Amino acid sequence: MKRKSAALAVALGALSIAARGQVICDAHTYGAKGDGVTKDTAAIQRAIDTCSAKHGVVKLAGGQFVSGPLTLKSHVTLDIEKDAALLASVDRSDYKAATLMRQPTIEPFLHVLNADEVTISGGGLIDGRGQVWWDYVKGVKDAGILGNDHPRPMGLLIDHSKHFTMENVTFQNAGFWQVVPYYSEYLVFRNLRILAPQRGAPNTDGIDPFSSSHIVIDHYFASVGDDDIAIKSGAINSPGPDAPSTDITITDCAFESGHGLSIGSEVAGGVQHVHAERISFKGTDQGIRVKANRDRGADISDLSFKNITMDGVRTSILISEYYPKVMPEGEVAAASIGRLTPHFHDILIENVKSINSDWAGVVIGLPESPVIGLTLRNVSIEATKAMEIAYAKVKLEGVSIKLGTHVAPTATVTGK
């Protein structure tokens, strides 16, 4: 009941925003060309600034609007019509240096900063045109320059904001993470498509809620180059303090290429109350994935994944406290428990059918912090390799793992 009430409150909030958005600020009126060549950054930003003061709608219609970074402000709807596209500038000099998410980087393409009541809708396309950035990263790596000091723009950063809605648009090819809620709350993502090439488009996650809460993700299709969804909170070796990501509902979604539905690995603030239902995975690298390590963990609890179908997923279920490794080699010594020790508990995986999987999965905790309270109920997996469980207390109810033409034991248990 509590989760339904929260979702209803978010939905009603979104309806009230739409109802108030009466003033139309057509970008053409503010000087936008929409010819696919001219940079319309200044014209679109003027329209946003004007409409924000009037609780209005910025309309992009009948063209391809090239723009550098834009800031969406409170009480504005960005309406990209079906015959329109908002195209990110491919001129790298348009993206200025910035400190975002406590890190030095560059500006995102779209930034919702300290804002209330912002909507992106309309049925059109937002294209980050990230190839120039992917080529840049490949070039520096090919030159032997390692590290993460090669910033790329996020597609959309929702930053310390609330009451945000994104619906009925296609978002594709950001230079880096595509849609990122950061320390934000009461967000709706509905009837959304996020796309990027499966190969050669590094870190193009779909939706990455980071220390954010009260989020509805509904009827979302993703086919991307990294996590389709990755729920995070806090960085590796974070000094803190870090807020958790909580109260997230994910329903009626379909994922193709990508790394599936992930929680982690950077979860120093914790993640609680995440509920996913009616999700299909087809050809994804991973299915359900919960991941952390001793340098980036916290309390990860009250998670449920129900009514899930998978076809051709490499690893159906992965729950690991050793990321980026799946599991360690040999015996593992217990370490002292600290602030960043991950603690996975109270997780339900129910009504799952997976076929053509390479690996049924793995559940592995730390000797000092085992996975506890994990229930697998009515889970059927056809895979090449069985499931492995270590340092975990798992309740199995109606679990079948079929290898080839033979039904295998439900798990191979090692450790304590």
C-alpha positions in Angstrom: 0.0 0.0 0.0 2.8 2.4 0.9 4.5 1.8 -2.5 1.3 2.3 -4.4 0.5 5.5 -2.6 4.0 6.9 -3.4 3.6 6.0 -7.1 0.1 7.6 -7.2 1.4 10.7 -5.6 4.2 11.0 -8.1 1.8 10.4 -11.0 -0.7 13.0 -9.8 2.1 15.5 -9.3 3.1 15.0 -13.0 -0.5 15.6 -14.1 -0.8 18.8 -12.2 2.4 20.1 -13.8 1.1 19.3 -17.3 -2.2 21.0 -16.5 -0.4 24.2 -15.5 1.9 24.3 -18.6 -0.3 26.6 -20.7 2.1 29.2 -22.1 3.8 28.1 -25.2 7.4 29.3 -26.0 8.1 28.1 -29.5 11.9 27.9 -30.0 11.6 29.3 -33.5 10.1 32.5 -32.0 13.3 33.0 -30.0 15.5 32.7 -33.0 16.1 28.9 -33.3 16.7 27.7 -36.9 16.1 24.0 -36.5 18.1 23.3 -39.6 20.4 20.6 -38.2 23.5 22.8 -38.7 23.1 26.1 -36.9 23.7 26.1 -33.1 20.4 27.0 -31.5 21.8 27.0 -27.9 21.2 30.6 -27.1 17.7 30.7 -28.6 16.5 27.5 -26.8 18.0 28.7 -23.5 16.1 32.1 -23.9 12.9 30.1 -24.5 13.5 28.0 -21.4 14.3 31.1 -19.2 11.2 32.9 -20.4 8.9 29.9 -20.0 10.2 29.0 -16.6 8.9 32.3 -15.2 5.5 31.5 -16.8 5.1 27.8 -16.0 5.1 27.2 -19.7 6.0 24.8 -22.4 9.1 25.2 -24.6 8.2 23.7 -28.0 10.6 22.2 -30.4 8.8 21.3 -33.6 9.4 20.8 -37.3 13.2 20.6 -37.3 16.5 19.3 -36.0 17.8 21.7 -33.3 21.5 21.6 -32.7 22.6 22.8 -29.2 25.4 23.0 -26.8 24.6 22.4 -23.0 21.3 23.6 -21.8 19.9 24.2 -18.3 16.3 23.3 -17.7 14.7 25.4 -14.9 11.8 25.1 -12.6 8.2 25.0 -13.8 9.0 24.3 -17.5 8.1 21.6 -19.9 10.5 20.8 -22.8 8.1 19.5 -25.5 10.0 17.9 -28.4 7.4 17.0 -31.0 7.5 13.8 -33.1 8.8 15.7 -36.1 11.7 17.3 -34.1 15.0 16.3 -32.7 17.3 18.0 -30.2 20.9 17.2 -31.2 23.9 17.7 -29.0 26.7 19.8 -30.4 29.7 17.7 -31.5 32.1 20.6 -30.9 33.9 19.5 -27.8 34.8 23.1 -26.9 31.1 23.8 -26.2 31.3 21.7 -23.0 33.0 23.7 -20.3 34.8 22.3 -17.3 32.6 21.7 -14.2 32.5 20.0 -10.9 29.6 17.6 -10.8 28.8 14.7 -8.4 31.9 15.8 -6.4 34.1 15.1 -9.4 35.9 17.4 -11.9 34.4 16.8 -15.3 32.6 18.8 -18.0 29.0 20.0 -18.4 26.2 17.6 -19.3 24.2 18.1 -22.4 21.0 18.8 -20.4 21.2 19.9 -16.7 18.2 20.1 -14.3 19.8 21.9 -11.4 18.1 22.8 -8.1 14.8 22.7 -10.0 11.2 21.8 -9.2 8.5 20.7 -11.6 10.4 20.0 -14.9 9.0 17.8 -17.7 10.5 16.5 -20.9 8.0 15.0 -23.3 6.5 15.2 -26.7 7.3 12.1 -28.7 10.5 13.3 -30.3 14.2 12.5 -30.2 17.1 13.7 -28.0 20.4 12.6 -29.5 23.7 13.1 -27.6 25.7 12.3 -30.8 28.3 10.6 -28.7 30.5 9.1 -31.4 32.9 12.0 -31.2 33.4 11.3 -27.5 33.6 7.5 -27.8 36.3 8.0 -30.5 38.2 10.4 -28.2 38.3 7.9 -25.4 39.4 5.1 -27.7 42.1 7.4 -29.1 43.6 8.2 -25.7 43.4 4.6 -24.6 45.0 3.4 -27.8 47.8 5.9 -27.1 48.4 4.2 -23.8 47.0 7.0 -21.7 45.2 5.3 -18.8 42.9 6.5 -16.1 39.6 8.3 -15.9 40.8 11.9 -16.6 39.1 11.9 -19.9 35.7 13.5 -19.1 32.7 13.1 -21.4 29.3 14.8 -21.1 26.4 13.0 -19.5 23.2 13.2 -21.5 20.8 14.4 -18.8 21.8 15.2 -15.2 18.9 15.8 -12.8 20.8 17.4 -10.0 19.3 18.2 -6.5 15.9 18.5 -8.1 12.4 17.2 -7.5 9.1 16.5 -9.3 10.7 15.7 -12.6 8.9 13.7 -15.4 10.4 12.3 -18.6 8.0 10.5 -20.9 7.3 9.7 -24.5 10.7 10.5 -25.9 13.7 8.6 -27.3 17.0 9.5 -25.8 20.2 8.1 -27.4 23.9 8.1 -27.8 25.1 10.3 -24.9 28.9 10.6 -24.6 28.7 9.1 -21.2 25.9 8.0 -18.8 22.6 8.9 -20.4 20.1 9.8 -17.8 21.3 10.4 -14.2 19.2 11.5 -11.3 21.5 12.7 -8.6 20.3 13.6 -5.1 16.8 14.1 -6.5 13.4 12.8 -5.6 9.9 12.3 -6.9 10.8 11.4 -10.5 8.8 9.6 -13.2 10.3 8.0 -16.3 7.5 6.5 -18.5 7.2 5.3 -22.1 10.9 6.1 -22.6 13.4 4.6 -25.1 17.1 4.9 -24.4 19.5 3.6 -27.1 23.2 3.3 -27.8 25.4 0.8 -29.8 26.1 -2.4 -28.0 29.8 -2.1 -28.9 32.1 0.9 -29.0 29.9 3.1 -26.9 31.5 2.8 -23.4 29.6 3.7 -20.2 26.4 4.6 -22.0 24.2 3.4 -19.2 20.5 4.0 -19.6 19.1 5.3 -16.3 21.4 5.6 -13.3 19.6 6.8 -10.1 22.3 8.0 -7.7 21.4 8.8 -4.1 17.9 9.5 -5.3 14.5 8.4 -4.0 10.8 8.0 -4.8 11.3 7.1 -8.5 8.9 5.4 -10.9 10.4 3.8 -14.0 7.6 2.4 -16.2 7.3 1.0 -19.7 11.0 1.8 -20.4 12.9 0.1 -23.3 16.7 0.1 -23.3 19.3 -1.2 -25.6 22.7 0.4 -24.6 26.4 -0.1 -24.3 26.5 -0.6 -20.5 23.9 -1.0 -17.6 20.3 -0.6 -18.8 19.6 0.6 -15.2 22.3 1.0 -12.5 21.1 2.2 -9.1 24.0 3.8 -7.2 24.9 5.9 -4.1 28.3 7.0 -3.1 31.7 6.5 -4.9 34.6 4.1 -4.5 36.4 4.9 -1.2 33.9 7.6 -0.6 34.7 9.8 2.4 31.0 10.4 2.9 28.4 11.4 3.9 26.4 9.6 1.2 22.6 9.5 0.9 20.9 6.2 -0.1 18.8 5.5 -3.1 15.4 4.4 -1.9 11.8 3.7 -2.9 12.3 2.9 -6.6 9.7 1.0 -8.6 10.5 -0.5 -12.0 7.7 -2.0 -14.0 6.9 -3.3 -17.5 10.4 -2.7 -19.0 12.2 -4.5 -21.8 16.0 -4.6 -22.1 18.0 -5.9 -25.1 21.8 -5.1 -25.3 23.4 -3.9 -22.2 24.3 -5.1 -18.7 20.8 -5.6 -17.4 19.2 -4.3 -14.2 22.0 -3.5 -11.8 22.3 -2.2 -8.2 25.8 -1.0 -7.7 28.6 -1.2 -7.7 29.1 2.2 -6.1 26.7 2.0 -3.2 28.5 3.6 -0.3 25.2 5.3 0.7 23.2 2.2 0.6 20.1 1.1 -1.5 16.8 0.1 0.0 13.2 -0.5 -1.1 13.7 -1.3 -4.8 10.9 -3.3 -6.5 11.1 -4.5 -10.1 8.3 -6.4 -11.8 7.4 -7.6 -15.3 10.8 -7.1 -16.8 12.0 -8.9 -20.0 15.7 -9.3 -20.9 16.6 -10.4 -24.4 20.3 -10.9 -25.3 21.6 -8.7 -22.4 25.0 -9.4 -21.0 23.5 -9.7 -17.5 20.0 -10.1 -16.1 19.5 -9.3 -12.4 22.7 -8.0 -10.9 23.5 -6.7 -7.4 27.2 -5.8 -7.0 29.6 -4.1 -4.5 32.9 -4.5 -2.8 34.6 -3.8 0.5 35.6 -0.3 -0.8 32.1 0.9 -1.9 29.4 -0.9 0.0 26.7 -0.3 2.6 23.2 -1.6 3.5 21.5 -3.1 0.5 18.1 -4.4 1.5 14.4 -4.9 0.7 14.9 -5.7 -2.9 12.4 -7.7 -5.0 12.5 -8.9 -8.6 9.2 -10.5 -9.7 7.8 -11.9 -13.0 11.0 -11.8 -15.0 11.7 -13.4 -18.4 15.2 -13.8 -19.9 16.3 -15.2 -23.3 19.9 -15.4 -24.3 21.2 -13.6 -21.2 24.8 -14.5 -20.4 24.4 -14.5 -16.6 20.9 -14.7 -15.3 21.4 -13.8 -11.7 24.6 -12.2 -10.2 24.8 -11.1 -6.6 28.4 -10.4 -5.6 30.2 -8.5 -3.0 33.5 -8.8 -4.9 32.9 -6.5 -7.9 34.6 -6.0 -10.4 35.4 -9.7 -9.9 32.5 -12.0 -9.9 34.0 -14.2 -7.2 37.5 -14.7 -5.7 39.8 -17.6 -6.4 40.3 -20.1 -3.5 39.7 -19.4 0.1 38.9 -15.9 1.3 40.0 -14.5 4.6 37.6 -12.4 6.6 38.4 -8.7 6.9 37.3 -6.3 9.6 33.9 -4.7 9.1 34.1 -1.0 8.3 31.8 1.8 7.0 32.1 0.6 3.4 31.5 -3.1 4.1 28.6 -4.2 1.9 25.7 -5.9 3.7 23.2 -7.6 1.3 20.0 -8.9 2.9 16.3 -9.4 2.5 16.2 -9.9 -1.3 13.4 -11.7 -3.1 13.7 -13.1 -6.6 10.4 -14.7 -7.7 8.7 -16.1 -10.8 11.8 -16.0 -13.1 12.1 -17.9 -16.3 15.4 -17.8 -18.2 16.3 -19.8 -21.3 19.5 -20.0 -23.4 21.7 -18.6 -20.6 25.4 -19.3 -20.4 25.5 -19.2 -16.6 22.6 -19.7 -14.2 24.3 -17.3 -11.8 26.3 -16.7 -8.7 25.5 -15.6 -5.2 28.6 -14.8 -3.2 29.1 -12.7 -0.1 32.0 -11.8 2.1 33.1 -14.1 4.9 32.7 -11.2 7.4 29.4 -10.1 5.8 27.5 -12.9 4.1 24.4 -12.4 2.0 21.5 -13.3 4.2 17.7 -13.4 3.7 17.9 -14.2 0.0 14.9 -16.1 -1.4 14.7 -17.6 -4.8 11.1 -18.7 -5.5 9.7 -20.3 -8.6 12.8 -19.8 -10.6 13.5 -21.8 -13.8 16.8 -21.4 -15.6 18.1 -23.3 -18.6 21.9 -22.7 -18.8 25.2 -24.1 -19.7 26.7 -23.6 -16.3 25.0 -24.2 -12.9 24.6 -21.6 -10.1 27.3 -21.2 -7.5 26.6 -20.0 -4.0 29.2 -19.1 -1.3 29.0 -17.1 2.0 25.3 -16.8 1.6 22.1 -18.0 3.3 19.7 -18.7 0.5 16.2 -20.1 0.6 15.3 -22.1 -2.5 11.6 -22.7 -3.3 10.6 -24.3 -6.5 14.0 -23.6 -8.2 15.0 -25.6 -11.3 18.2 -25.2 -13.1 18.5 -27.3 -16.3 21.8 -27.9 -18.0 21.4 -29.2 -21.5 18.9 -32.0 -21.4 19.4 -32.8 -17.8 18.1 -31.2 -14.6 21.0 -30.2 -12.5 21.2 -29.6 -8.8 19.9 -26.2 -7.9 23.2 -25.0 -6.6 26.8 -25.7 -6.0 27.5 -24.6 -2.5 31.0 -23.8 -1.2 32.4 -21.8 1.7 30.6 -21.4 4.9 
